[in-house]
Amino acid sequence: MGAFDNQNVIVTGGTSGIGLATAIKAREAGANVWAVSRTESKISAASADHPDINFQQLDTHDHEGLKALFESVGSVDHIVSAATGAERTMKPFMEQTDEQFRGAFEKFWSYTNVARLGVPFLTEKGSLTFVSGIPARKANVGMSSVSCTGCAVEGLTRALALEIAPKRVNVVAPGIISTGMFDGLGDKKADVLANMGKGVLLGRVGEAEEIAAAIFLCMTNTFMTGVTIDVDGGALLP
Ligand SMILES: NC(=O)c1ccc[n+]([C@@H]2O[C@H](COP(=O)([O-])OP(=O)(O)OC[C@H]3O[C@@H](n4cnc5c(N)ncnc54)[C@H](OP(=O)(O)O)[C@@H]3O)[C@@H](O)[C@H]2O)c1
């Protein structure tokens, strides 16, 4: 018997990193899992490795596609919104164009789509879990747009918790996590992440499975709503 036997779980951004680790964990707990993202190659690779998860191609900015997914599943027990969903420009606020700054907020708009279209399909005991990030919790030079986006996600979580109860909504704020988000670094990825880890209290960056474990807590703890959980190796401490 798994914690999620006969339950339906949908993960957006579920073909890589934190979303994929969450999809795998939910499947291992017995859930029927749908995991979506935009890129065909990521979907084929994830499907080959995990044939018992329903991977589908979907952009979280596509309202009709999202609606069709929720309608096809029907009754949904848990939704996890983990898609990156935006092009981010990391440079000081005064050096960013308005367009670049607004671009980071595409992640927020993709999360509002998932919430608005998905919550009606959640069971009364169901949950929605968002993923924000450490830039929302601790300011850093060059990270203003990412920081403001994460703060918006956390603000939405608290506001939405009031409006959708007894359905629940929470947010997990990861520190620096070794995922596909850093694949652009190529063969420098391991060294760069190792260096970044030196600035973290626990002396390393995190793994996607460590964030999936916190998302799993948000899904399974039926007395948690409206909260932000930091999973960052102590990076918020001085
Ligand atoms: N890794 C970190 O250090 C870190 C730190 C703080 C917060 N976060 C947050 O954690 C979340 C997960 O990131 P990750 O680190 O797991 O990155 P990742 O490994 O790059 O995974 C991101 C996933 O989102 C999907 N995606 C991106 N845009 C999408 C869209 N518009 N519609 C549907 N799917 C989309 C990607 O697939 P496609 O490209 O195929 O669409 C991929 O499956 C993100 O919200 C990120 O901002 C990460």
The ligand as a Tripos MOL2 file, in Angstrom:
@<TRIPOS>MOLECULE
LIG
   48    52     1     0     0
SMALL
NO_CHARGES

@<TRIPOS>ATOM
      1 N1         17.5400   24.5140   -9.4330 N.am      1 LIG1
      2 C1         17.6110   25.5470   -8.5800 C.2       1 LIG1
      3 O1         18.6900   25.9170   -8.0710 O.2       1 LIG1
      4 C2         16.3460   26.2880   -8.2040 C.ar      1 LIG1
      5 C3         16.4370   27.2210   -7.1570 C.ar      1 LIG1
      6 C4         15.3030   27.9040   -6.7840 C.ar      1 LIG1
      7 C5         14.1080   27.6940   -7.4510 C.ar      1 LIG1
      8 N2         14.0530   26.7980   -8.4860 N.ar      1 LIG1
      9 C6         12.7550   26.6200   -9.1510 C.3       1 LIG1
     10 O2         12.4150   25.2550   -9.1620 O.3       1 LIG1
     11 C7         11.5250   24.9910  -10.2510 C.3       1 LIG1
     12 C8         12.0230   23.7620  -10.9850 C.3       1 LIG1
     13 O3         13.2820   24.0640  -11.5670 O.3       1 LIG1
     14 P1         14.4240   22.9680  -11.7600 P.3       1 LIG1
     15 O4         15.6120   23.4350  -11.0280 O.co2     1 LIG1
     16 O5         13.8880   21.6200  -11.5000 O.co2     1 LIG1
     17 O6         14.7400   23.1970  -13.3220 O.3       1 LIG1
     18 P2         14.7740   22.2030  -14.5540 P.3       1 LIG1
     19 O7         15.5140   20.9500  -14.2260 O.co2     1 LIG1
     20 O8         15.2840   23.0400  -15.6820 O.co2     1 LIG1
     21 O9         13.2550   21.8110  -14.8090 O.3       1 LIG1
     22 C9         12.3370   22.7730  -15.2400 C.3       1 LIG1
     23 C10        11.1590   22.0560  -15.8660 C.3       1 LIG1
     24 O10        10.1780   23.0270  -16.2500 O.3       1 LIG1
     25 C11         9.7800   22.7540  -17.5820 C.3       1 LIG1
     26 N3          9.2540   23.9950  -18.1440 N.ar      1 LIG1
     27 C12         9.8710   25.1860  -18.2750 C.ar      1 LIG1
     28 N4          9.0320   26.0880  -18.7850 N.ar      1 LIG1
     29 C13         7.8540   25.4540  -18.9930 C.ar      1 LIG1
     30 C14         6.5880   25.8490  -19.4910 C.ar      1 LIG1
     31 N5          6.3660   27.0930  -19.9190 N.pl3     1 LIG1
     32 N6          5.6010   24.9360  -19.5530 N.ar      1 LIG1
     33 C15         5.8060   23.6540  -19.1300 C.ar      1 LIG1
     34 N7          6.9640   23.2300  -18.6300 N.ar      1 LIG1
     35 C16         7.9810   24.1140  -18.5790 C.ar      1 LIG1
     36 C17        11.0490   22.1910  -18.2380 C.3       1 LIG1
     37 O11        10.8210   21.4370  -19.4020 O.3       1 LIG1
     38 P3         10.6920   22.0890  -20.8690 P.3       1 LIG1
     39 O12        11.9030   22.9260  -21.0910 O.co2     1 LIG1
     40 O13        10.5890   20.8670  -21.7400 O.co2     1 LIG1
     41 O14         9.4270   22.8690  -20.8990 O.co2     1 LIG1
     42 C18        11.5000   21.2670  -17.1140 C.3       1 LIG1
     43 O15        10.7430   20.0590  -17.1190 O.3       1 LIG1
     44 C19        11.5090   26.2560  -11.1090 C.3       1 LIG1
     45 O16        10.3420   26.9840  -10.8230 O.3       1 LIG1
     46 C20        12.7400   27.0200  -10.6320 C.3       1 LIG1
     47 O17        12.5970   28.4100  -10.7870 O.3       1 LIG1
     48 C21        15.1360   26.0870   -8.8770 C.ar      1 LIG1
@<TRIPOS>BOND
     1     1     2 1
     2     2     3 2
     3     2     4 1
     4     4     5 ar
     5     4    48 ar
     6     5     6 ar
     7     6     7 ar
     8     7     8 ar
     9     8     9 1
    10     8    48 ar
    11     9    10 1
    12     9    46 1
    13    10    11 1
    14    11    12 1
    15    11    44 1
    16    12    13 1
    17    13    14 1
    18    14    15 2
    19    14    16 1
    20    14    17 1
    21    17    18 1
    22    18    19 2
    23    18    20 1
    24    18    21 1
    25    21    22 1
    26    22    23 1
    27    23    24 1
    28    23    42 1
    29    24    25 1
    30    25    26 1
    31    25    36 1
    32    26    27 ar
    33    26    35 ar
    34    27    28 ar
    35    28    29 ar
    36    29    30 ar
    37    29    35 ar
    38    30    31 1
    39    30    32 ar
    40    32    33 ar
    41    33    34 ar
    42    34    35 ar
    43    36    37 1
    44    36    42 1
    45    37    38 1
    46    38    39 2
    47    38    40 1
    48    38    41 1
    49    42    43 1
    50    44    45 1
    51    44    46 1
    52    46    47 1
@<TRIPOS>SUBSTRUCTURE
     1 LIG1         1 GROUP 0 **** ****
